Amino acid sequence: MAMRGMAIALLALLLGTGCVPPAGSAAASPSASPSPVAQPTDFLRYEGAYRTSDGLVLLVNGHGHLLNLEDSSFRQLYATAAADHFTIGPAFAVPSPRQADVTFHLAGDRADQLTLTPVAGARLTATRLVFKQTQVRVPAAGATLAATVTEPLTPGPHPGIVIVHGSGFGPRIDYGIWVGLYATLGLTVIAYDKRGNGASTGQYPGEFASNDALNTYAADAAPMLRFLASWPAVDPRRVGFHGGSQGGWTVPLAMARFHAPAAFALIAAGPAVSVDQQSLWSSLSNDSTTLPTVSPSDADAQVRAVEGSGYDPRPLLATIGQPFLWFNGAADRQVPTTVNAEILRSLHHANWEIDVLAGADHGLFQNPGGLEPDQPHATNLVAGLCDLLASWLEQNAGAPQTNSCGSTP
């Protein structure tokens, strides 16, 4: 069974928001809002990171998702009949009753300002942070991978991070939240279209996490990291990976088998169990659609007992010495988090941090049941996600100290 890619990123992941106005903002009543209409096909003109004068950062991705880095609230933008005017509802993908209006000011073909006006509360205005974006093409075995380098305009050299895909077709647009988050934290980021998809050439290995497919994806990730390490204003000693979902298998393979010189890695909802164990765990919930009929302890016991011929990352993980941050949701129905954490802790890597995030599902939504049909009704991603990443990157990748998660300095 294939593992689903991270919806937030992710889409992310795994990467809209219902924002908590900063203290001291002037109250304003929203004007009459047009009713939601068909969604626009292109949100890219609005994509980016927007910061208020009080330091609150809002991220918008190319799918029209809006994330508040301070409180992790997450919303879909719903278009209206008015140009550049959207609404957000009370939960991620619930459009009504309307909770706020979101309008963008365009400078040319890109938005440079976002205004959020709640139905009840204070209006806030945020200005888009200007990052330098460069379209590049990176050679890989049997393919050329199309990618975007996003870099802060602060003085370098910067740490760098490569966004490695979960399962699925993996276009760059799906990872806009992660790109915006890491660039806001002071890293230069590269995101690429998975081979055989988007503008990348080569043959797509398919959805299933076979040994051949995982090796292919790892072999693609390794030259991407070398490319970023050679980028001007990037410190080659501080370049690492972000791997989401299936990327938790891919990233260690790239480092250990394909000798990617990564200095660190962050793994979001990624597996340390074998492919066969993950497949069994997912089947117990019908691929995250229904609650298992067995108890959590019985489900974990079944996972521990699995023997199979699929890829098992444990021997390779034992050989890796670079710092890792593993963060998995306690309510993940795709990855067996309890068994996963047992495996990771049994390796006794002193420089690995293993975090189990209470109430979070596979997409890192705050969704205690962990079921995918419940995600539209979630109001936020896991609390404190930005702070967790910022603190870890400061300690392990030399990322600059920032207030970019929204805390008032």
C-alpha positions, 0 to 999 in steps of 0.5 A: 500500500502506498503512503499518502503525501503530507496534505499540508505541505505540506498543501503541507506540508502538509505544508488559510488562517483564522488569525488572532489579532495582535494586542493593540490593533485598532478594531474595524468592522468588515465591509459587506462581503461578496458571496464565495464563488468558484475558486481561482485556478491560480493562487500563485500571485498571492503566495508568500510570507506576510509580516505585520508591524507587530511581527505576526507572520502569515503564510499563503501557498499556491493552493490558497491555504493561509497559515498563522505562524503564531497560533498555527491556525490554518484556513482555505481562502474562498474566492468572491466576485471581487478581485483579490478578495477572499473569505475564510470560514470557521475551520480549515475547509469549512467556508461558512459562516464567514469568519473574516475577509482577506484582501490582497493588494497587488504590485504588478503581478504579485501581491505585496500586502494582505489585509485580514478583517475579522467579522468580530475583532481587529483588522490587521495588515501584513506586508509581503517579505521579499525573497529572491527566487530563482528557477533552476534545473538540476541534473540527476541520473536519467532526469533533469529536475526543475526547482526553485531556490528561495533565499532571504535577502538578509546578509549571508551566508545562510543555512540551506534546506532541501524539501524532499517529497512525500508520496504522490506526484510531488509538484513544487506548489505542494510545498509552499508552506514549508518553503515560506516557513523556512525562508522566514526563519532565515534559510535558503530553500530549494523545492523541486518537481518530482521526476517525471512530473511538473517541469522535471524530466525522467520516469516517475517510479510510481506511488508505491514505496518499493526499494527501486522507487525509494532508491530513485528518489534518494538518488535525486535528493542527493544531487539537489543537496550538493547543488544547494550547497554550492549556491552563492551565499549558502554555507555548505557546512550548514545544508540539510534536508526536510523530508515529509511522510515518505520522505522519512525513508528517502532522506536517510537513504540519500545521506547514507547510501548516496552520500549526500553531505547533509549537516542535519535533517528534519523529518515530518510525519516520517516512518522509521518502521518498515514499509510492511509495518507502515502498510499494515498500520494504514490498513487498520484504519482503511487508509485513515478513513475509519477508526481501527476495530482493535485497541491501540495496544493490539494495533501496536503489537500487530505492527511489532510482529510484522515480518516482510520483504519490504524496505526496512530503514533501521539498519541504515538509520543506526549508521547516521550521525548527523542531527535529526529532528523527528516530529510525528503526530500522536494520532497519525493513522499512516505511520505507527507513531508509538512503534516509530518512536520506540525504534528511533529511541532504541538507536541511542543517537544523542543528537536526535530529537524525537517529538510526539505531537499530541492530537496531531494527525499525519498531515500535522493537523490538530485532529485527535481522531487522526482520520482524513475525513475530519481534516476539513473541520480542523481549525489549526495545525499542531500548536507550536510547530514554528517555534519547535522548528525555529529553536531546533534549527537555531541550535543545530543548523546555525539559523539566526535568532528571529521572532518569525513565529509571531512572538512580540520581541 
